[in-house]
Amino acid sequence: MVRLRLAKAHLMLGEPDGAAEALQPVLETPPEHRVRPLLRRVGEVAALAAVEGPRPAAAVTTGIRDSIADFTLRATSAT
């Protein structure tokens, strides 16, 4: 959960690369360990990544949102 807070902080500071780096280990969580509190907090990161930012950051934030969508989809299909 600390990594998710770090990812959110990076996004709030306009540092999507730092957010993606902090998020990567979380996204490697096996589907059977993707519990609701984790999915909720990952969703918070996705919501922050959806906020319009500088154009160069758009590709990174789109990648973050896509990775989170895949993470969530795989979690729900594993249950």
N, CA, C and O atoms as a GROMACS GRO file, in nm:
protein
  316
    1MET      N    1   0.081  -0.119   0.000
    1MET     CA    2   0.000   0.000   0.000
    1MET      C    3   0.086   0.127   0.000
    1MET      O    4   0.044   0.231  -0.049
    2VAL      N    5   0.206   0.117   0.055
    2VAL     CA    6   0.296   0.232   0.057
    2VAL      C    7   0.335   0.270  -0.086
    2VAL      O    8   0.345   0.388  -0.118
    3ARG      N    9   0.357   0.171  -0.169
    3ARG     CA   10   0.392   0.200  -0.308
    3ARG      C   11   0.280   0.273  -0.381
    3ARG      O   12   0.306   0.355  -0.468
    4LEU      N   13   0.156   0.242  -0.345
    4LEU     CA   14   0.044   0.311  -0.407
    4LEU      C   15   0.038   0.456  -0.362
    4LEU      O   16   0.006   0.545  -0.441
    5ARG      N   17   0.067   0.481  -0.237
    5ARG     CA   18   0.074   0.620  -0.189
    5ARG      C   19   0.185   0.695  -0.261
    5ARG      O   20   0.169   0.812  -0.297
    6LEU      N   21   0.297   0.629  -0.281
    6LEU     CA   22   0.409   0.690  -0.352
    6LEU      C   23   0.369   0.720  -0.497
    6LEU      O   24   0.401   0.827  -0.549
    7ALA      N   25   0.301   0.627  -0.562
    7ALA     CA   26   0.255   0.649  -0.700
    7ALA      C   27   0.161   0.768  -0.706
    7ALA      O   28   0.171   0.851  -0.796
    8LYS      N   29   0.069   0.777  -0.610
    8LYS     CA   30  -0.024   0.890  -0.607
    8LYS      C   31   0.050   1.022  -0.587
    8LYS      O   32   0.017   1.122  -0.650
    9ALA      N   33   0.148   1.022  -0.499
    9ALA     CA   34   0.225   1.144  -0.475
    9ALA      C   35   0.299   1.187  -0.601
    9ALA      O   36   0.302   1.306  -0.634
   10HIS      N   37   0.358   1.093  -0.672
   10HIS     CA   38   0.427   1.126  -0.798
   10HIS      C   39   0.329   1.186  -0.898
   10HIS      O   40   0.362   1.285  -0.964
   11LEU      N   41   0.210   1.129  -0.909
   11LEU     CA   42   0.112   1.183  -1.003
   11LEU      C   43   0.069   1.324  -0.963
   11LEU      O   44   0.053   1.410  -1.048
   12MET      N   45   0.051   1.346  -0.834
   12MET     CA   46   0.010   1.478  -0.786
   12MET      C   47   0.118   1.583  -0.812
   12MET      O   48   0.089   1.701  -0.828
   13LEU      N   49   0.243   1.538  -0.815
   13LEU     CA   50   0.355   1.630  -0.841
   13LEU      C   51   0.386   1.642  -0.990
   13LEU      O   52   0.479   1.712  -1.029
   14GLY      N   53   0.307   1.572  -1.073
   14GLY     CA   54   0.331   1.578  -1.217
   14GLY      C   55   0.449   1.494  -1.262
   14GLY      O   56   0.516   1.528  -1.360
   15GLU      N   57   0.476   1.386  -1.190
   15GLU     CA   58   0.589   1.298  -1.221
   15GLU      C   59   0.538   1.157  -1.255
   15GLU      O   60   0.554   1.065  -1.175
   16PRO      N   61   0.478   1.140  -1.372
   16PRO     CA   62   0.419   1.010  -1.406
   16PRO      C   63   0.521   0.897  -1.418
   16PRO      O   64   0.487   0.782  -1.392
   17ASP      N   65   0.644   0.929  -1.457
   17ASP     CA   66   0.746   0.824  -1.465
   17ASP      C   67   0.774   0.765  -1.327
   17ASP      O   68   0.789   0.643  -1.313
   18GLY      N   69   0.781   0.850  -1.227
   18GLY     CA   70   0.800   0.803  -1.090
   18GLY      C   71   0.682   0.720  -1.042
   18GLY      O   72   0.698   0.622  -0.970
   19ALA      N   73   0.562   0.761  -1.083
   19ALA     CA   74   0.442   0.686  -1.046
   19ALA      C   75   0.444   0.547  -1.109
   19ALA      O   76   0.413   0.448  -1.042
   20ALA      N   77   0.481   0.540  -1.235
   20ALA     CA   78   0.487   0.411  -1.304
   20ALA      C   79   0.590   0.319  -1.238
   20ALA      O   80   0.566   0.199  -1.223
   21GLU      N   81   0.702   0.375  -1.200
   21GLU     CA   82   0.806   0.296  -1.134
   21GLU      C   83   0.760   0.244  -0.998
   21GLU      O   84   0.785   0.129  -0.963
   22ALA      N   85   0.692   0.329  -0.921
   22ALA     CA   86   0.643   0.287  -0.789
   22ALA      C   87   0.533   0.183  -0.802
   22ALA      O   88   0.519   0.096  -0.716
   23LEU      N   89   0.455   0.191  -0.907
   23LEU     CA   90   0.341   0.103  -0.927
   23LEU      C   91   0.379  -0.036  -0.977
   23LEU      O   92   0.307  -0.133  -0.953
   24GLN      N   93   0.491  -0.047  -1.045
   24GLN     CA   94   0.528  -0.173  -1.110
   24GLN      C   95   0.526  -0.295  -1.017
   24GLN      O   96   0.466  -0.396  -1.053
   25PRO      N   97   0.587  -0.290  -0.899
   25PRO     CA   98   0.582  -0.409  -0.811
   25PRO      C   99   0.440  -0.445  -0.768
   25PRO      O  100   0.410  -0.563  -0.749
   26VAL      N  101   0.354  -0.346  -0.754
   26VAL     CA  102   0.215  -0.373  -0.716
   26VAL      C  103   0.145  -0.448  -0.828
   26VAL      O  104   0.069  -0.542  -0.804
   27LEU      N  105   0.171  -0.407  -0.952
   27LEU     CA  106   0.107  -0.470  -1.066
   27LEU      C  107   0.153  -0.614  -1.088
   27LEU      O  108   0.091  -0.687  -1.165
   28GLU      N  109   0.259  -0.654  -1.022
   28GLU     CA  110   0.309  -0.792  -1.031
   28GLU      C  111   0.248  -0.882  -0.924
   28GLU      O  112   0.283  -1.000  -0.914
   29THR      N  113   0.156  -0.828  -0.844
   29THR     CA  114   0.088  -0.906  -0.741
   29THR      C  115   0.008  -1.019  -0.807
   29THR      O  116  -0.068  -0.993  -0.899
   30PRO      N  117   0.025  -1.143  -0.762
   30PRO     CA  118  -0.052  -1.254  -0.820
   30PRO      C  119  -0.203  -1.231  -0.804
   30PRO      O  120  -0.247  -1.174  -0.704
   31PRO      N  121  -0.282  -1.275  -0.902
   31PRO     CA  122  -0.427  -1.252  -0.897
   31PRO      C  123  -0.494  -1.298  -0.768
   31PRO      O  124  -0.587  -1.233  -0.721
   32GLU      N  125  -0.447  -1.408  -0.711
   32GLU     CA  126  -0.512  -1.458  -0.589
   32GLU      C  127  -0.489  -1.368  -0.467
   32GLU      O  128  -0.554  -1.386  -0.364
   33HIS      N  129  -0.396  -1.273  -0.479
   33HIS     CA  130  -0.366  -1.181  -0.368
   33HIS      C  131  -0.422  -1.041  -0.392
   33HIS      O  132  -0.394  -0.948  -0.316
   34ARG      N  133  -0.498  -1.026  -0.497
   34ARG     CA  134  -0.555  -0.894  -0.531
   34ARG      C  135  -0.689  -0.877  -0.460
   34ARG      O  136  -0.796  -0.898  -0.518
   35VAL      N  137  -0.680  -0.838  -0.336
   35VAL     CA  138  -0.799  -0.823  -0.251
   35VAL      C  139  -0.863  -0.686  -0.274
   35VAL      O  140  -0.802  -0.595  -0.329
   36ARG      N  141  -0.988  -0.675  -0.230
   36ARG     CA  142  -1.064  -0.551  -0.254
   36ARG      C  143  -0.994  -0.423  -0.209
   36ARG      O  144  -0.993  -0.326  -0.286
   37PRO      N  145  -0.935  -0.417  -0.089
   37PRO     CA  146  -0.868  -0.293  -0.051
   37PRO      C  147  -0.755  -0.256  -0.148
   37PRO      O  148  -0.735  -0.138  -0.179
   38LEU      N  149  -0.683  -0.355  -0.196
   38LEU     CA  150  -0.576  -0.329  -0.293
   38LEU      C  151  -0.635  -0.278  -0.423
   38LEU      O  152  -0.586  -0.180  -0.480
   39LEU      N  153  -0.740  -0.342  -0.472
   39LEU     CA  154  -0.802  -0.300  -0.597
   39LEU      C  155  -0.860  -0.158  -0.586
   39LEU      O  156  -0.854  -0.081  -0.681
   40ARG      N  157  -0.916  -0.126  -0.471
   40ARG     CA  158  -0.970   0.008  -0.450
   40ARG      C  159  -0.860   0.113  -0.457
   40ARG      O  160  -0.876   0.217  -0.521
   41ARG      N  161  -0.749   0.084  -0.392
   41ARG     CA  162  -0.639   0.182  -0.391
   41ARG      C  163  -0.572   0.193  -0.527
   41ARG      O  164  -0.529   0.301  -0.567
   42VAL      N  165  -0.563   0.083  -0.597
   42VAL     CA  166  -0.510   0.087  -0.734
   42VAL      C  167  -0.604   0.171  -0.821
   42VAL      O  168  -0.559   0.246  -0.908
   43GLY      N  169  -0.734   0.159  -0.797
   43GLY     CA  170  -0.831   0.241  -0.868
   43GLY      C  171  -0.813   0.390  -0.842
   43GLY      O  172  -0.836   0.472  -0.931
   44GLU      N  173  -0.773   0.424  -0.722
   44GLU     CA  174  -0.746   0.564  -0.689
   44GLU      C  175  -0.628   0.617  -0.772
   44GLU      O  176  -0.630   0.731  -0.818
   45VAL      N  177  -0.528   0.533  -0.791
   45VAL     CA  178  -0.414   0.572  -0.873
   45VAL      C  179  -0.460   0.592  -1.018
   45VAL      O  180  -0.420   0.688  -1.084
   46ALA      N  181  -0.545   0.502  -1.067
   46ALA     CA  182  -0.597   0.514  -1.203
   46ALA      C  183  -0.674   0.645  -1.220
   46ALA      O  184  -0.661   0.712  -1.322
   47ALA      N  185  -0.753   0.680  -1.120
   47ALA     CA  186  -0.830   0.804  -1.128
   47ALA      C  187  -0.738   0.926  -1.135
   47ALA      O  188  -0.764   1.019  -1.212
   48LEU      N  189  -0.632   0.925  -1.057
   48LEU     CA  190  -0.536   1.036  -1.063
   48LEU      C  191  -0.464   1.039  -1.197
   48LEU      O  192  -0.435   1.147  -1.250
   49ALA      N  193  -0.436   0.923  -1.252
   49ALA     CA  194  -0.367   0.917  -1.382
   49ALA      C  195  -0.458   0.967  -1.494
   49ALA      O  196  -0.409   1.007  -1.599
   50ALA      N  197  -0.588   0.965  -1.471
   50ALA     CA  198  -0.683   1.010  -1.573
   50ALA      C  199  -0.694   1.162  -1.579
   50ALA      O  200  -0.747   1.217  -1.676
   51VAL      N  201  -0.645   1.230  -1.477
   51VAL     CA  202  -0.652   1.376  -1.474
   51VAL      C  203  -0.558   1.432  -1.581
   51VAL      O  204  -0.444   1.386  -1.594
   52GLU      N  205  -0.606   1.528  -1.655
   52GLU     CA  206  -0.525   1.588  -1.761
   52GLU      C  207  -0.396   1.648  -1.705
   52GLU      O  208  -0.398   1.720  -1.605
   53GLY      N  209  -0.288   1.618  -1.768
   53GLY     CA  210  -0.159   1.673  -1.729
   53GLY      C  211  -0.088   1.725  -1.853
   53GLY      O  212  -0.151   1.738  -1.959
   54PRO      N  213   0.039   1.753  -1.844
   54PRO     CA  214   0.114   1.800  -1.960
   54PRO      C  215   0.114   1.696  -2.071
   54PRO      O  216   0.115   1.576  -2.043
   55ARG      N  217   0.114   1.739  -2.192
   55ARG     CA  218   0.110   1.649  -2.308
   55ARG      C  219   0.218   1.539  -2.307
   55ARG      O  220   0.186   1.424  -2.333
   56PRO      N  221   0.344   1.571  -2.278
   56PRO     CA  222   0.445   1.464  -2.280
   56PRO      C  223   0.416   1.352  -2.180
   56PRO      O  224   0.460   1.239  -2.200
   57ALA      N  225   0.342   1.383  -2.076
   57ALA     CA  226   0.312   1.282  -1.975
   57ALA      C  227   0.194   1.193  -2.016
   57ALA      O  228   0.170   1.090  -1.953
   58ALA      N  229   0.122   1.232  -2.120
   58ALA     CA  230   0.001   1.160  -2.158
   58ALA      C  231   0.028   1.013  -2.190
   58ALA      O  232  -0.051   0.926  -2.153
   59ALA      N  233   0.136   0.984  -2.258
   59ALA     CA  234   0.166   0.845  -2.293
   59ALA      C  235   0.192   0.762  -2.168
   59ALA      O  236   0.150   0.646  -2.160
   60VAL      N  237   0.260   0.819  -2.072
   60VAL     CA  238   0.290   0.746  -1.948
   60VAL      C  239   0.163   0.723  -1.867
   60VAL      O  240   0.140   0.613  -1.818
   61THR      N  241   0.081   0.826  -1.854
   61THR     CA  242  -0.041   0.810  -1.775
   61THR      C  243  -0.140   0.716  -1.844
   61THR      O  244  -0.213   0.643  -1.777
   62THR      N  245  -0.142   0.717  -1.976
   62THR     CA  246  -0.226   0.621  -2.049
   62THR      C  247  -0.176   0.480  -2.022
   62THR      O  248  -0.257   0.389  -2.002
   63GLY      N  249  -0.046   0.461  -2.022
   63GLY     CA  250   0.012   0.330  -1.991
   63GLY      C  251  -0.022   0.285  -1.850
   63GLY      O  252  -0.050   0.167  -1.826
   64ILE      N  253  -0.020   0.378  -1.756
   64ILE     CA  254  -0.056   0.346  -1.617
   64ILE      C  255  -0.201   0.300  -1.611
   64ILE      O  256  -0.232   0.198  -1.550
   65ARG      N  257  -0.290   0.377  -1.674
   65ARG     CA  258  -0.433   0.340  -1.671
   65ARG      C  259  -0.456   0.206  -1.738
   65ARG      O  260  -0.534   0.124  -1.687
   66ASP      N  261  -0.390   0.180  -1.851
   66ASP     CA  262  -0.407   0.053  -1.921
   66ASP      C  263  -0.356  -0.064  -1.837
   66ASP      O  264  -0.419  -0.169  -1.830
   67SER      N  265  -0.242  -0.045  -1.772
   67SER     CA  266  -0.186  -0.150  -1.686
   67SER      C  267  -0.277  -0.180  -1.568
   67SER      O  268  -0.295  -0.295  -1.530
   68ILE      N  269  -0.335  -0.075  -1.511
   68ILE     CA  270  -0.426  -0.094  -1.399
   68ILE      C  271  -0.554  -0.164  -1.445
   68ILE      O  272  -0.606  -0.250  -1.374
   69ALA      N  273  -0.604  -0.128  -1.562
   69ALA     CA  274  -0.724  -0.194  -1.614
   69ALA      C  275  -0.699  -0.343  -1.632
   69ALA      O  276  -0.784  -0.426  -1.599
   70ASP      N  277  -0.582  -0.378  -1.686
   70ASP     CA  278  -0.547  -0.519  -1.703
   70ASP      C  279  -0.532  -0.588  -1.568
   70ASP      O  280  -0.577  -0.701  -1.551
   71PHE      N  281  -0.468  -0.521  -1.474
   71PHE     CA  282  -0.450  -0.574  -1.338
   71PHE      C  283  -0.585  -0.606  -1.273
   71PHE      O  284  -0.602  -0.712  -1.214
   72THR      N  285  -0.678  -0.514  -1.286
   72THR     CA  286  -0.811  -0.531  -1.227
   72THR      C  287  -0.889  -0.641  -1.298
   72THR      O  288  -0.955  -0.722  -1.233
   73LEU      N  289  -0.882  -0.644  -1.429
   73LEU     CA  290  -0.952  -0.746  -1.506
   73LEU      C  291  -0.904  -0.886  -1.469
   73LEU      O  292  -0.984  -0.977  -1.450
   74ARG      N  293  -0.774  -0.901  -1.458
   74ARG     CA  294  -0.719  -1.032  -1.422
   74ARG      C  295  -0.755  -1.073  -1.279
   74ARG      O  296  -0.767  -1.191  -1.248
   75ALA      N  297  -0.772  -0.973  -1.193
   75ALA     CA  298  -0.811  -1.002  -1.054
   75ALA      C  299  -0.954  -1.053  -1.049
   75ALA      O  300  -0.983  -1.148  -0.977
   76THR      N  301  -1.041  -0.991  -1.124
   76THR     CA  302  -1.182  -1.029  -1.120
   76THR      C  303  -1.206  -1.161  -1.192
   76THR      O  304  -1.297  -1.236  -1.156
   77SER      N  305  -1.124  -1.191  -1.293
   77SER     CA  306  -1.142  -1.317  -1.363
   77SER      C  307  -1.084  -1.436  -1.284
   77SER      O  308  -1.116  -1.552  -1.311
   78ALA      N  309  -0.997  -1.405  -1.187
   78ALA     CA  310  -0.936  -1.513  -1.107
   78ALA      C  311  -1.026  -1.557  -0.992
   78ALA      O  312  -1.004  -1.663  -0.933
   79THR      N  313  -1.128  -1.477  -0.960
   79THR     CA  314  -1.216  -1.512  -0.849
   79THR      C  315  -1.335  -1.592  -0.893
   79THR      O  316  -1.418  -1.629  -0.811
   0.00000   0.00000   0.00000
